[in-house]
Structure formats: structure tokens, C-alpha cells
Amino acid sequence: MSHPRRRASQIAFDILKEVEEKGEATKWDLLKIVGNTQQFRHWIEDFLIPKKVLSERIEEGARKFYYYSLTDRGKNFFDLLKSGNMIELMLAVSGKRLRF
């Protein structure tokens, strides 16, 4: 039995919640949320970092360790996600026509 698909807003919320709670989340922490390395690349490397929601810190040694923290923009975005109905309102008024 497969799990129901999560909404994108729920995935983003879960990622940002993990980072906020820990102050700095590891790559493994975020991989557990998104599920696999392809989704990690899609969400973290291709979306949240380039949009300056998360910042990445790499600790080099015998192995590389990756750490992710919220930027100021990320904190604002997370506050919006916490009040979920605000996202729905923003989507309703974005674009050329009112959508509801």
C-alpha cells in the first residue's frame, strides 16, 4: 500500500520546520523528509538554495558534511507557510484573474 502524495506546500513546510527546529539541518535530515536523492536535488539544490530560502555550509575533512540553515527570506517564507490560508489567498489573487 502506497502513501498518499503530499502537497508541495506540505513538503516545503516539513523541510523548513526541520531546519528551524535544529537551527542547522544535515543533508541526511532533509533526505529523510524528501525521500530520495533525486527529490533532494529537486527541492534543495534546484529550488530552495537558488531561491535563497536555505543556505548551504560544507564542512570538509575526510568526508564532506553538508548543513542547511534558513536565510531571512526562508524565515519569512516559513512564517507564511505556517499560516497556510495566506498561501491560498496569495494564489487566488496572483495572475490575471481572481481564482477561488
Contacts in CASP RR format, 6 or more apart in sequence:
PFRMAT RR
TARGET T0000
AUTHOR 0000-0000-0000
METHOD contacts of the structure
MODEL  1
MSHPRRRASQIAFDILKEVEEKGEATKWDLLKIVGNTQQFRHWIEDFLIP
KKVLSERIEEGARKFYYYSLTDRGKNFFDLLKSGNMIELMLAVSGKRLRF
6 14 0 8 1.000
9 81 0 8 1.000
9 84 0 8 1.000
9 87 0 8 1.000
11 33 0 8 1.000
11 34 0 8 1.000
11 43 0 8 1.000
12 43 0 8 1.000
12 48 0 8 1.000
12 77 0 8 1.000
12 81 0 8 1.000
13 78 0 8 1.000
13 81 0 8 1.000
13 82 0 8 1.000
14 33 0 8 1.000
15 30 0 8 1.000
15 33 0 8 1.000
15 34 0 8 1.000
15 43 0 8 1.000
15 44 0 8 1.000
15 48 0 8 1.000
16 53 0 8 1.000
16 70 0 8 1.000
16 74 0 8 1.000
16 77 0 8 1.000
16 78 0 8 1.000
16 81 0 8 1.000
17 78 0 8 1.000
18 25 0 8 1.000
18 29 0 8 1.000
18 30 0 8 1.000
18 33 0 8 1.000
19 25 0 8 1.000
19 30 0 8 1.000
19 54 0 8 1.000
19 68 0 8 1.000
19 69 0 8 1.000
19 70 0 8 1.000
20 70 0 8 1.000
20 75 0 8 1.000
20 78 0 8 1.000
22 29 0 8 1.000
23 69 0 8 1.000
23 70 0 8 1.000
24 57 0 8 1.000
24 67 0 8 1.000
24 68 0 8 1.000
24 69 0 8 1.000
25 67 0 8 1.000
25 68 0 8 1.000
25 69 0 8 1.000
26 65 0 8 1.000
26 66 0 8 1.000
26 67 0 8 1.000
26 68 0 8 1.000
27 40 0 8 1.000
27 65 0 8 1.000
27 66 0 8 1.000
27 67 0 8 1.000
27 68 0 8 1.000
30 40 0 8 1.000
30 43 0 8 1.000
30 44 0 8 1.000
30 68 0 8 1.000
31 37 0 8 1.000
31 40 0 8 1.000
34 40 0 8 1.000
34 42 0 8 1.000
34 43 0 8 1.000
34 44 0 8 1.000
44 54 0 8 1.000
44 68 0 8 1.000
47 53 0 8 1.000
48 54 0 8 1.000
49 55 0 8 1.000
49 56 0 8 1.000
51 73 0 8 1.000
52 71 0 8 1.000
52 73 0 8 1.000
52 74 0 8 1.000
53 70 0 8 1.000
53 71 0 8 1.000
53 73 0 8 1.000
53 74 0 8 1.000
53 77 0 8 1.000
54 68 0 8 1.000
54 69 0 8 1.000
54 70 0 8 1.000
54 71 0 8 1.000
54 74 0 8 1.000
55 68 0 8 1.000
55 69 0 8 1.000
55 70 0 8 1.000
55 71 0 8 1.000
56 66 0 8 1.000
56 67 0 8 1.000
56 68 0 8 1.000
57 66 0 8 1.000
57 67 0 8 1.000
57 68 0 8 1.000
57 69 0 8 1.000
58 64 0 8 1.000
58 65 0 8 1.000
58 66 0 8 1.000
58 67 0 8 1.000
59 65 0 8 1.000
59 66 0 8 1.000
59 67 0 8 1.000
70 78 0 8 1.000
80 86 0 8 1.000
80 87 0 8 1.000
80 90 0 8 1.000
81 87 0 8 1.000
91 99 0 8 1.000
92 98 0 8 1.000
92 99 0 8 1.000
92 100 0 8 1.000
END
